[in-house]
Amino acid sequence: MTQEIVNQNRDKRDGRGRVIALSRRVYRIENTDVFYVESESCDGMYYYVMFNTDKAFEWCSCKDFEKNRYQVKCKHLAGVEYAIRWATVIDTDKLPLGIKKDNSTTWRDDLYDF
């Protein structure tokens, strides 16, 4: 991938992250670095995101992160970053009933079952 294409993809994902922070629900499990980000395309489905504000660790359950983690940040990570910055994060000790998790990846450290 050329650097120009990488920069365009980064800008596109960053813009989508801004939209997510303003228009979708972003939950943070209280006192943790665990977030659930509502899907743009499927109401009620959430991606599992680990985001440390010191940027020591970032991870998302989406396929885009799995495929491109070393080149560009996915829109869900960008969404968490903007939601923190703009104070649109919903802190909770337990997620609401009836929401679905994205189970498309193989990493299963998600201890917050619902």
N, C-alpha and C positions, 0 to 999 in steps of 0.2 A: 504494500500500500504506500503510495507517495505521501509525503508530508502534507501536501495541500488537501488531499482527500481525508487524511486523519484529522486535520484542523476543521474541515467542513463537518465531518461526523461529530466531532466534539462540540461544535457550536450548535448543531441540530439537537443533540441530546441535552445540552445545557438549556436550550429553549424549552424543550419538552419538560425538563425538570422544573422550570419556573411555572409552567402550566399546572403540573401536578401539585406543586406546593400551594397554589391558589385555588384549585378547583376540585381536588380529590382529598380524601382523608388520609392523614399521615399520623399513625399512632406510635407512641413511644411507651414501652413498658417502663414504669417508674423505676428510677435509680439504676438503669441499665443502658447499654448501647444497642439495644434491640428495638427495631422499628418494624412496623407493618405498613406498607404503602399500597393504597388502593390502585388497582389496575385502571388504566385509561379506557381500555376497550371492553372490560367485563365488570359491570357493577357488582360489588360484593365479593370480588376476588382480590386477595392481598398477596403482595410479594414480601418475603421475609428478608429484612435488611439489617446488617450489622454495620454500624457507623460510629466510629470514635471521633469526637470533635477535634482531637489532636491529630487526626488523620493517620494514626498509627495502624489502624486496621479498617478496611472497608470490604464488604461482601454483600452480594445480592443473589437471590434465588432465581433471577430471570435468565433466560437463555442468552440474551445479549451479553450479560456480564460474563457468563461462562465462556462465550466465544471470544470476546474482545477485552478481557480484563486487563491486559497489559498495554493496550493501545489507547482506549478511551473509556471514560466513566459512563456507566449506563444512566438512563434518565431517572431511574428510581433513586440512585445515590445522589444525583443532582437535586432531585425533588426533596430528599431529606435535608440536604445542605441548605436549600432555600427555605424550607419550612422552619428550620431552626432559626435561620437569620431573620425571617419575617414573623416569627412567633405564631405560626399556624399549626404547630405540632399539638396533638391531643395526648396529654399524659394520662395514662391509665394503669391500673394494677391488673386488669383483666379485660380482654377484648370482648366486644359485644357478641352475643349469640347470633348464629346464622351467617357468619361470614366464612368464606372459603379461602384456604391457603393454596398458593401455587405449589404443586408438588412435582415440578418438572425436572428438578436436579437431584443429584445423588447425595449431596451433603445433608445430613440429618441431625444437626446439633440444635434444632429448634425444640426447646424444652417448654415452650409456652403453648401447649396444645389447647385447642378450643373446638 
